[in-house]
Amino acid sequence: MHGRDWVYHQISVAAEARGQGMGKKLLEAGETQTGADGIRIVAHSSWNFNEGGHAFIKRLDYSAYCTDFWKAV
């Protein structure tokens, strides 16, 4: 990332509350606060298998930036 940035590692909404706009409101509140703090880039980390989460975040105009690879040794 460039300059100051903020990474959300875990944001979730209870299954029974999904589809009601709560996740969008949470992210918008975070964007507002980080912008007020002078942070211009917000990143979201997500597990590869979380296809629903990926679709959600893309609907909010986020784009893929990188992929992490891990190996147990």
N, C-alpha and C positions, 0 to 999 in steps of 0.2 A: 504494500500500500504506500501511498505518498502522503507525507505530512502526518497530521494527526488523524487517526481513524478509530473506529469502535467496532468490535466484533461481538455479535450475539452468538453464544455457543449453544444455548438451550432456551427456547421459548416454546411453550406448549399451551394448548387450550383443551380442556376436558372434552372428551368425545361428545358428550351430550350438549355441549355449548358450541360446537363447531357449526359453521354455516350461518352464524348470526352476526358476523362482523367484528367479533371480539379480537381475533388475531390481527386484523387490519388496524383496529383502534390501538392495540398495544404497540404495533410497529410505528404507527404514525406518531404516537406520544413519544416514543424513543427517538424518532427522527427529529421531532420538534426540540426536544431537550438537548440532544447532541449538537444540533445546529446552533442553539443558543449558547452552547459551551465552546463554539468555535471549531467543532469537529465537522469536517466536510465529507467524509466517506464513512458509510456504515456497511459492514460486511456481516453475512450470515453463514454460519457453519452448519452443515447438515449431513447426516449419514447418507451414503449412496442409495440405500434401499428405501429412503423416505420420498417416494415419488409424489405423493400427495403434497408434502411440504414443499417440494421443488416447484410443483405447478402453482401452488399458492404464492410463493415468493416471486415467481416470474410474473404473475398477474399484477404485482405491485411494482413493476418496472425494474426489478433487479435483474442483473445478468450474471452468468457464470464467470468466475474470475480465475479459479485454479482448482486442481484436484490434488488431494494429499494421498500418498501411498504409504502404507505401514507394512512392517514385516516383524514377526516375533523371532527373536534369536535366542 
